[in-house]
Amino acid sequence: MNWLSKRREQREPAWRNWQTHQTQNLAVATSYGFKSHRRHIRASLEFLGKPSFYAIINVMKYSIRLFILILVLIISVPIRAEAARGTLKKAQNVELHNLEKGVRITWDNVQNANEYEVWRKGAGKGFEKVATVDRPHGHNSWRYTDEYVRYKEGKKYTYRIVARHGGEYKSSTSASETIVRLCPIEELKVKQGDGLSIKVSYEEHKNADGYEVRCYDEAIGAFVQIKRTENTDLTFITFYPDKVYSFSVRPYKKSGEKYYFSNWCDSEHIKVRYTVTT
């Protein structure tokens, strides 16, 4: 047996004892926390007097684990504290739309929120909660239709959204958005006039300040606004023969520089033919 083999035999009992001692120290460290962990690692190093290469590697490994654990706790504490305070962001891009059956409110999704409160304010009243919405409309959007105001023609309403995380905490209220309740035009008439002209007429809306008229443009495949007027009888010229055109109208209410629109009425279609008046 050479001197190296003898050296290994001499160190083997000490190495096994060190492993057992190190395992016990780690168990104690887990029970008594970081200070105990550091103390027992130091004790393990001192057990052999002069630490071996394997002892240093093991101590470095456990020290790195301890460092990562401390780092995770440091990062998670502010996040948990913020959640405990209930700091959800406000709902953004709140929009209001007049539909036939009421006012539709839409807004963007708020991170960490799983339901929303809809608040409404009428003329001479304070805000009142009208609904709690817990099902999204799409991947990143929510909506609610307030059917209570369906027949409140000409009335002004203001809406706010509050994001919630269950019953635990809420966000502050979103920016307020206001709308004037307007029902759509019920009857729209479209007929051909002289030559290539088209006549459009509709009933007067008692709460409207004016009307917007649009026509479907086949060239771009979409409706385009062609007129904003206070009249209810209009004539449009310069159309192409043997083509189909679709018209739609919506009333609006003006308050200062802001316009409040109803929903578009159902479209009426007409095929233009060249005619000559005799």
C-alpha positions as CSV (number, residue, x, y, z in Angstrom):
1,M,0.0,0.0,0.0
2,N,1.5,3.3,-1.0
3,W,1.4,6.5,0.9
4,L,-1.6,7.9,-1.0
5,S,-3.8,4.9,-0.2
6,K,-2.9,5.2,3.5
7,R,-3.8,8.9,3.4
8,R,-7.2,8.1,2.0
9,E,-7.9,5.4,4.6
10,Q,-6.9,7.9,7.3
11,R,-9.3,10.6,5.9
12,E,-12.2,8.3,5.1
13,P,-13.7,8.1,8.7
14,A,-13.3,11.9,9.0
15,W,-14.9,12.5,5.7
16,R,-17.9,10.3,6.6
17,N,-18.2,12.0,9.9
18,W,-18.1,15.4,8.2
19,Q,-20.9,14.4,5.8
20,T,-23.1,13.2,8.7
21,H,-22.3,16.3,10.7
22,Q,-23.0,18.6,7.7
23,T,-26.4,16.9,7.1
24,Q,-27.4,17.5,10.7
25,N,-26.3,21.1,10.5
26,L,-28.4,21.7,7.4
27,A,-31.5,20.2,9.1
28,V,-30.9,22.5,12.1
29,A,-30.4,25.5,9.7
30,T,-33.7,24.8,8.1
31,S,-35.4,24.8,11.5
32,Y,-33.7,27.8,13.0
33,G,-33.3,30.2,10.1
34,F,-30.5,32.0,8.3
35,K,-28.3,32.8,11.3
36,S,-28.3,29.2,12.4
37,H,-27.6,28.1,8.8
38,R,-24.5,30.4,8.6
39,R,-23.3,29.2,12.1
40,H,-23.6,25.5,11.3
41,I,-21.8,26.0,7.9
42,R,-19.0,27.6,9.7
43,A,-19.0,24.8,12.3
44,S,-18.8,22.3,9.5
45,L,-15.7,24.0,8.1
46,E,-14.1,24.0,11.5
47,F,-14.8,20.3,12.0
48,L,-11.9,19.2,9.7
49,G,-9.6,22.0,10.9
50,K,-8.4,22.7,7.4
51,P,-11.4,22.3,4.9
52,S,-11.0,19.9,2.0
53,F,-11.8,20.8,-1.6
54,Y,-15.2,18.9,-1.4
55,A,-16.1,20.7,1.8
56,I,-15.6,24.1,0.2
57,I,-17.7,23.1,-2.8
58,N,-20.6,22.0,-0.6
59,V,-20.5,25.1,1.6
60,M,-20.5,27.3,-1.6
61,K,-23.4,25.4,-2.9
62,Y,-25.5,25.8,0.2
63,S,-24.4,29.5,0.5
64,I,-25.6,30.1,-3.0
65,R,-29.0,28.5,-2.2
66,L,-29.3,30.7,0.9
67,F,-28.5,33.8,-1.1
68,I,-31.2,33.0,-3.7
69,L,-33.7,32.4,-1.0
70,I,-33.0,35.7,0.6
71,L,-33.2,37.5,-2.8
72,V,-36.6,35.9,-3.6
73,L,-37.9,37.0,-0.2
74,I,-36.7,40.6,-0.7
75,I,-38.4,40.8,-4.1
76,S,-41.6,39.2,-3.0
77,V,-42.2,41.3,0.2
78,P,-42.9,44.6,-1.7
79,I,-45.2,42.7,-4.2
80,R,-47.2,41.1,-1.3
81,A,-47.3,44.4,0.5
82,E,-48.7,46.1,-2.6
83,A,-51.3,43.4,-3.1
84,A,-52.3,43.7,0.6
85,R,-52.9,47.4,0.1
86,G,-55.1,46.6,-2.9
87,T,-53.4,48.8,-5.5
88,L,-55.0,47.8,-8.8
89,K,-54.7,50.2,-11.7
90,K,-57.6,52.2,-12.9
91,A,-59.7,50.9,-15.8
92,Q,-58.7,52.6,-19.0
93,N,-60.4,53.5,-22.3
94,V,-63.9,53.6,-20.9
95,E,-66.3,54.3,-23.8
96,L,-70.1,54.7,-24.0
97,H,-72.3,53.9,-26.9
98,N,-76.1,54.4,-27.4
99,L,-77.8,51.1,-28.5
100,E,-81.4,50.5,-29.2
101,K,-81.8,48.6,-25.9
102,G,-79.7,50.9,-23.7
103,V,-76.2,52.3,-23.1
104,R,-73.2,50.0,-23.6
105,I,-70.1,50.6,-21.6
106,T,-66.8,49.1,-22.7
107,W,-63.3,49.3,-21.1
108,D,-59.9,47.6,-21.2
109,N,-58.8,44.7,-18.9
110,V,-56.9,45.6,-15.7
111,Q,-54.1,43.3,-14.7
112,N,-54.9,41.1,-11.6
113,A,-58.6,42.2,-11.7
114,N,-61.2,39.5,-12.1
115,E,-64.4,41.5,-11.8
116,Y,-65.6,45.1,-12.2
117,E,-68.2,47.4,-10.6
118,V,-70.2,49.7,-13.0
119,W,-71.4,53.0,-11.4
120,R,-74.0,55.3,-12.9
121,K,-75.0,58.9,-12.1
122,G,-78.2,60.4,-13.3
123,A,-79.4,64.0,-13.3
124,G,-79.7,65.4,-9.8
125,K,-78.4,62.1,-8.3
126,G,-75.2,60.7,-6.9
127,F,-73.3,57.7,-8.2
128,E,-74.9,54.3,-7.6
129,K,-73.6,50.8,-8.4
130,V,-75.7,49.2,-11.1
131,A,-73.8,46.0,-11.8
132,T,-70.9,43.7,-11.1
133,V,-69.3,42.2,-14.2
134,D,-67.2,39.0,-13.8
135,R,-67.1,37.7,-17.4
136,P,-64.9,39.3,-20.0
137,H,-66.2,40.1,-23.5
138,G,-62.9,39.3,-25.2
139,H,-59.2,38.6,-24.5
140,N,-58.5,42.2,-23.3
141,S,-61.9,43.9,-23.1
142,W,-65.0,44.1,-21.0
143,R,-68.5,45.5,-21.5
144,Y,-71.9,46.0,-19.9
145,T,-75.2,47.2,-21.4
146,D,-77.3,49.3,-19.0
147,E,-80.8,48.5,-20.1
148,Y,-82.4,50.6,-17.3
149,V,-81.9,53.8,-19.4
150,R,-83.4,52.3,-22.5
151,Y,-86.5,54.6,-22.5
152,K,-84.8,57.6,-20.7
153,E,-84.7,59.6,-24.0
154,G,-82.7,62.9,-23.8
155,K,-81.4,62.2,-20.3
156,K,-77.7,62.6,-19.5
157,Y,-75.8,59.9,-17.6
158,T,-72.3,59.5,-16.3
159,Y,-70.5,56.2,-15.8
160,R,-67.4,55.0,-13.8
161,I,-65.7,51.6,-13.6
162,V,-64.0,50.2,-10.4
163,A,-61.7,47.1,-10.9
164,R,-61.8,44.5,-8.1
165,H,-59.9,41.4,-7.1
166,G,-62.7,39.3,-5.7
167,G,-63.8,40.8,-2.5
168,E,-60.3,41.5,-1.3
169,Y,-59.5,44.9,-2.7
170,K,-60.5,47.5,-5.3
171,S,-58.9,50.0,-7.6
172,S,-59.7,53.7,-7.5
173,T,-62.4,54.8,-9.9
174,S,-61.8,55.3,-13.6
175,A,-62.2,58.6,-15.3
176,S,-65.9,59.5,-15.6
177,E,-67.6,59.4,-19.1
178,T,-70.9,61.0,-19.9
179,I,-73.5,60.3,-22.6
180,V,-76.9,61.7,-23.6
181,R,-79.4,58.8,-24.1
182,L,-80.6,58.9,-27.7
183,C,-82.6,56.2,-29.5
184,P,-81.9,55.5,-33.1
185,I,-84.1,56.7,-36.0
186,E,-87.0,54.3,-36.5
187,E,-87.8,54.9,-40.1
188,L,-85.4,55.8,-43.0
189,K,-86.6,56.2,-46.6
190,V,-84.3,56.1,-49.6
191,K,-85.5,56.6,-53.2
192,Q,-84.1,57.7,-56.5
193,G,-84.5,61.3,-57.7
194,D,-83.8,62.9,-61.0
195,G,-80.9,61.6,-63.1
196,L,-78.4,59.8,-60.8
197,S,-79.5,61.5,-57.6
198,I,-80.8,59.8,-54.5
199,K,-83.3,61.3,-51.9
200,V,-82.9,60.4,-48.3
201,S,-85.6,61.3,-45.7
202,Y,-86.3,60.3,-42.0
203,E,-88.5,61.4,-39.1
204,E,-87.5,64.3,-36.9
205,H,-85.9,63.3,-33.6
206,K,-87.3,65.5,-30.8
207,N,-84.2,65.4,-28.7
208,A,-81.6,65.7,-31.5
209,D,-79.6,68.8,-32.5
210,G,-78.7,67.3,-35.8
211,Y,-78.1,64.2,-37.9
212,E,-75.2,62.3,-39.4
213,V,-75.7,60.5,-42.7
214,R,-73.4,57.8,-44.1
215,C,-73.2,55.8,-47.3
216,Y,-71.5,52.5,-48.0
217,D,-68.6,53.0,-50.4
218,E,-67.9,49.8,-52.4
219,A,-64.4,51.2,-53.4
220,I,-63.1,50.9,-49.8
221,G,-65.6,48.4,-48.6
222,A,-66.9,50.5,-45.7
223,F,-69.4,53.2,-44.7
224,V,-68.2,56.8,-45.0
225,Q,-69.8,59.9,-43.5
226,I,-71.1,62.1,-46.2
227,K,-73.2,64.7,-44.4
228,R,-73.8,66.3,-41.0
229,T,-77.0,68.3,-41.1
230,E,-80.1,69.6,-39.2
231,N,-82.4,68.8,-42.1
232,T,-84.5,65.6,-42.4
233,D,-84.9,65.6,-46.2
234,L,-81.7,65.4,-48.3
235,T,-80.8,64.9,-51.9
236,F,-77.4,63.5,-53.0
237,I,-76.1,63.6,-56.6
238,T,-73.3,62.2,-58.8
239,F,-73.8,58.5,-58.2
240,Y,-72.9,55.7,-60.7
241,P,-75.7,53.8,-62.5
242,D,-76.4,50.1,-61.9
243,K,-74.7,50.2,-58.6
244,V,-76.2,49.5,-55.2
245,Y,-75.8,52.1,-52.4
246,S,-76.7,51.7,-48.7
247,F,-77.6,54.7,-46.4
248,S,-77.8,55.0,-42.6
249,V,-78.6,57.9,-40.3
250,R,-78.0,58.6,-36.6
251,P,-79.1,61.7,-34.5
252,Y,-76.7,63.6,-32.3
253,K,-76.9,65.9,-29.3
254,K,-74.3,68.7,-29.0
255,S,-73.0,70.0,-25.6
256,G,-70.3,72.6,-25.9
257,E,-67.7,71.1,-28.3
258,K,-68.8,67.5,-27.6
259,Y,-71.2,65.4,-29.7
260,Y,-73.3,62.6,-28.3
261,F,-74.6,60.1,-30.9
262,S,-77.3,57.5,-31.0
263,N,-76.8,54.1,-32.6
264,W,-77.0,54.0,-36.4
265,C,-80.4,53.0,-37.7
266,D,-80.9,50.0,-40.0
267,S,-79.5,50.6,-43.5
268,E,-81.7,51.1,-46.5
269,H,-80.4,50.0,-50.0
270,I,-81.1,51.3,-53.5
271,K,-79.8,50.4,-57.0
272,V,-79.3,53.6,-59.0
273,R,-80.7,53.7,-62.6
274,Y,-80.4,56.6,-65.0
275,T,-83.7,58.4,-65.3
276,V,-84.8,61.5,-67.3
277,T,-87.5,63.8,-66.2
278,T,-89.9,64.9,-68.9
